[in-house]
Amino acid sequence: MPPWLRAVIVVVIGVLILSVTATLTNQLQLTSRGTMQAAVLLALPILFAALGGLWSERAGVINIGLEGMMVLGTWGAAWAGYNWGPWAAVIGGMVFGALGGVLHAIATVTFNVNHIVSGVAITLLGLGITKYLSTLVFLPISHNPRQSPLLEGFETFSVQPLANGLLAVENQQIAPLSDFAGLIGGLVSGLTPLAVIGFALVPISYLVLWRTRFGLRLRSCGENPVAAESLGVHVFTYKYAAVVISGGLAGLGGAALTLNPGQLGYLEGQTGGRGYIGLAAMIFGNWRPSGLLGGAALFGYVDGVQLRAGGEAVHALLYGASILAVGLALLWVVRRQWKTAVFAAVAGAVVYAIYFTIDTVPREFATYAPQLVTLLVLAAASQRLRPPAAAGVEYRRGEGD
């Protein structure tokens, strides 16, 4: 089965499970257009961070500092956006994030500092620098050292007449057609230029990394830098380029947070760990662009559900998770993978017991649903991961001589 067909089948099955769950639990927000629009906005910063992690780790440099680079991007986007408008905010976010990437590249590539240590240092440095700059620049204007003035945002647009046609089908409330229409309608309405850029960067990253000479050489640095250098590849140059691009993409994620229509400004702590969730989405996607898109969409969707409908909708997702677990158990029974099937069945029974026992998920707990999904997904995906062979390995120039 071609990979694209497998992905389509997985998406269709997922929507059918959501349709059944929404119908049986009467939580129609699970498949509404508004929920999907919120999911797109919330998934964008995670997607940009995940793409940044992909570029860096494919060149062999682990980038735990994505969170710090995203923090730098939020401040840079707010500063540039306040002075020159939304497109300047995009550029400012990328530039400030790329500066974080330069620091990470100098530490890890030139001086062989441990990648994890450098990444943590970049994150701490980003938090400190933005706090200082915010007090210096924004305090006289907004009278709040933790917040920037309100920014000008992008105008939203929809793909017409497709958006109106899907809205008409959604309003008919015919399952599962209306559920498909609501989810697809959210993907083609209420869009911003940043959403288009985010979706476009996924195939662009694939084409550059897997279909060009530059991408082949960059990935060779992450698989076997000694062999790459022996063939004439300038390993340091490609590692630097990858980490700087990684920082720029993480900064673009920070700009997406700053230009979110519900925010439109810098706010201290607004990243909320999304850089780390982006790293988890990249790992979930097995260091592939299409896979990390699925991971970012999953985390963004769960976040959108809890914001739009609160604990009741998250409670309904437990019902959908139990259906998914039973379906996976049956699949593994057909494949005669008995231990895995038993584990999935037990997990489904436990989740359903939780759903049956409680009436709703407390909002304080529902707020952390994306982080919980991150942990569960990483635990489930850990058995099939194949990271770049030389990711995190120290390398010194001349080892290939």
N, C-alpha and C positions, 0 to 999 in steps of 0.2 A: 504494500500500500504506500503510495507517495506521501511524503511528510505533510504536504498541504492538505491532502484529502483527510488524513488522520486528524489534523487540527480542526478542519471543518466539522467532522463527526463529533469530536469532543465538545465543540461549541454548541452544536445542535442538541446533544444530550444534556449539556448543562442548562440550556434554556428550557428544555422540556421539564427537567427537574424543578427549576424555579417556577415554571408555570403550574405544575402540580402542587407545589408548596404554597404558592400564592392563592390558588383556588381553594385548597382544603383548609388553609389557616385564615383565609379572608384578609390577608395582608397584601393588597393589590399594589402597594408601594414597591414591592420587590421587583416588579417588572415595569414600573412606570417610566415615562419619558424623563420626568424630573429627577428621579433617582439616577438614571443613566447619565444625565447631564452633569449632576454633581460628581458621579464616579469619574467622569472624564477629567474634570477640573482637579480632582484630588489625586488621580493617577498620574497626571503630567509630571509633577516634581519627582515622583518615584521613578517614572520611566526615564527621565533625563539622568537621574543619579545612577540608575542601573546601566544605562548606555555608557556613562562615564566609567563605571567599574569594569565594563566589558572591554573598553579600549585599553585601559591600564593593565588589566590582568592578562589579556591576550599577549601583551608584550612582556609579561613576566613580573610585573610590579603590583603587589597587593596594595589596594587603596582603601584602607580603613578611614582615611581622612576625607571621604566624600561628604560626611556631615559638616566638617569644618569648611570645606570649599563651598558647600551650599549656603552656609551661614554668611560667608563672605559675599556670595552672589546676591543674597537678599539685601544686604546693605548697599552694595554697589548699584544694584538695580534701582533702589529707592533714591539714592543720591542723584544718579544720572536721570532717572525718570522725573524727579521733581524739577530739575533744571531744564531738560530738553524734551520731555515727552516719552511715550511708551516704547518706541523703537530704540531710543537711547537707553531706556531701562534694560532692554534685552541685551544690548551690547555691553552696558556697564556690568550686568550680572556675569556675563561670560568672561569679561576681562578680569574681574576680581576673583572669580573662581579659578581662572587660568593662572593667576599669580600664586594661589595656593598650590596649584599643580607644579609650578616651577620650583617652589620650596621643597615639595615632596620629592621631585626628581633630583634636585641637588643633594638632598640627604640620602636617598636610597641608591641612586645610580652612581653619583660621583664619589660619595663618602661611605657607601655600603652600610648605612645605618639600617638596623632592623626595620622592616617595612611596617610592622604593627606599631612599634614605638614611634616611628616618624608620623604615621597616620593619626595616632592619638595626640601627638604634639601639635599637628596641624589643626586638629579640631579644637584643642584648648586655646591655641593661638588665635584662631578665627573668632572664638567667643570673646576673647579679651580685646582684640583689635576693634571689632564692631561695637563693643560696649563703649570703648574710649571714643571712637569716631562719632558714634551717635550722640554722646554727651557733648562733644565738641561742635558738631555741625547742626544736629536737629534740635537740641535743647533751646537755643535762642528762637527757633521758629515755631516749634510745636509746644514748647514749654513742658516737654516730657522727654527725659533722657532715654527712654525705652521705646520711643515711637516716633516715626517720621510724620510729616504732614500728609494729607490726603493726596494721592497721585491721580493723574489722568490715565485711564485705562483704555484698552482696545474696544472698539465696537464689536458686538457679537453679530453673527450672521447664520443663516440656515441654507441648506441645499434645497432649493425649490425647483419644481413643485413636489419633489419627493417627500419633504418633511410634512407638507399638508396632507398628502395622501396617506402617509403612515399614521398621522394623527387621527384621521377619519376612521381607519381600521382599528386603532387602539380604543376609540370611544365606543365601538360596537360591543366590547367586552365579550368577545368570542374566543375562548381558550382553545388552542394555544396561539392562534393567529394574532390576537390582540397583544399577547405578551411579546411575541417576536417584533410586532410593530412598535411597541413601546420602547423596547431596548434598542432597536435599530434607529428609531426616531431620535433617541437621545444622542446617537452618534453623528447625526446629520443636522442637528439644530442647536442653537445657542453656542456656536463654535467661536473661537478666537484664533487669530493668526498663530499663536503659540501652540494651539492644539494641532493645527495643520503641520507646523514644523515638527512637533513631536512624533506624529504618525509617519511623516516622511523620513525622519532620521532612522527609523527602524530598517526599511529596505536599503537606504543609502549606506548605513553601517555594514549591512550584509554584503552589498556589492563591493564596497571599498575593501573590506577585510578579507573577503573570500574570492573576489573575482578580479583583483588588480595585483600588479607586481609589488606595489607599496604594501598592500595588506598581507600578501604572502610573506614578505620579508619581516614585517612587524610581528606576525604570528610565529615565525620561526624563532624570533628572539625569546618568545615565551615558552617554546617547546624545547629548544636546544641551542642556547646562545653560542656555545663553543663551536658547534658545527656551523652555525650561521656565520660567525666571524671567519672561520676557515674558508668559507666560500665568498668572502669579500663584502659581507654585509656590515655596515657601520652600526653595531649593536647599540652603542651609547646614543647615537643620533635617533634611532627609532624608538628607544625607550623614552628619551626625553620628549619626542613628539607625541607619543601615546599618552604619557602622564599629563602633559600640558593640555592636550585635547580632552582628556578625562576631567581635568579641573574645569575647563570651559563648559563642558556639558553639565557638570554638577552645579556650576554657577548659573547656568541656564535654568536648572531646576529651582534655584533660589529666586530667579527672576519670575518664574511661573507662580511661585508663592506670593511674591510681592504684587504681581499684577492680577492676582485672583480677584474677580469682580466682587467677591464678598469681603475683601481685605483692602486692596489698593493702597498698600503702604508697607513700610518696614515695621515689625513689632518684635522686640527681643524674645527669643525662644520660639519663634513661629515655625521653625523647621520641625520641631517635635520628633526628632529621631528619624525623619524621612530619608536621610542619607543612609542610615543603617538598614532601613526597610528596602531601599533601592538595592543595596548590596545583597540582601536576602533574595530579592526578585531576580537578580542576575544569577545567583547560585541555583535558585529554583529552576531557572531557564537553562541550566547546564552550560553557561557561558555561550549562549546562542541568542541572536537578536529576537527571533520569533518567540523563543521560550521566555525571555525576560519581559516581553510585551504581555504575555499571558500572566506572568507573576504580578506585574504592575497593575494590570486590569483587575486581577483578583483582589489585591489589597485595596485599590481605589474603590472597587465596588462595595466591599464590606464597610469601608469608612463612609461611603456615601449613604448606605442603608442606615447606619446608626445615626448619621446626622439628620437625614430626612424623616425617619420614622421612629427612631429611638429604640428602647429596649424591647418593645413588642415585635418589631421586625427582626431584630437579632435573635429573639426567641424563636421566631418562625424559621430562621435559617438553621437552627438546630434540627428541626424536623427534616429540612432538605438534606442536611448532612447525614442523617440516619438513612434516608433513602439512597444516597450516594454510596454509603458504606455497604448496604445490602447488595446493591448492584455490583460493586467491586468484588464482594464475596462470591457472588454467583459466577462472575467472570473467571475468578481464580479457581473455582471448582471445576469449570469447564477445562481450564488449562492444567488441572490436577496439581495445583500448588496448594496443598491442603493446609499447611501451617499459616500461610498468608491469608487464605480464605477464612480460617477460624479466627485469626486476629481481627480481620475486617468485620466479621459478623459480631464479635464481642464488642468491638468499638462502636458499631452501629447500635447495638442494644444499650450500651451505656449512655450514648448521646440521646437516644429516644427516652430512656428512663429520666434523664435530666429534664428533657422537654416536657415529659408528662408530669413530673413532680412540681415544677414551678410554673407560674402563670406569665411571668415576664422576666426579662433580664434587667437588673438595676442599671440605671443610666451610668452610674459611676463605673460599673464593670463594662457596660456596652461601649464606652468611650475607648477602651483598650482592646476592642475586638480585633482591629487590624494587627496589632502587635501579637495577640494570641494566635491569630491565623498564621502569622509569620513563623512562629515557633513550631506550630503543628505541620505546616507545609515543609519546612526544612527537615523536620524529623522524618516525614514520610518520603522525601526525595533524596535523603542522604545515601541511599543504597545504590543509586544509579548515576552518581555524579562523576564527571570526568574533567577535572580542572586542567589548565595548561600545565605541562609536566614541570616546567621550571619556574612556576609562579612562586614568588617569595624567596627564590634561591639567590644568594649573593653572587655577583659576577664582577670580575676584574678584567679590564682591558688586556688583551694579549694572551688570554688563556687558550685561544685557539691556535696559537703559533706552534 
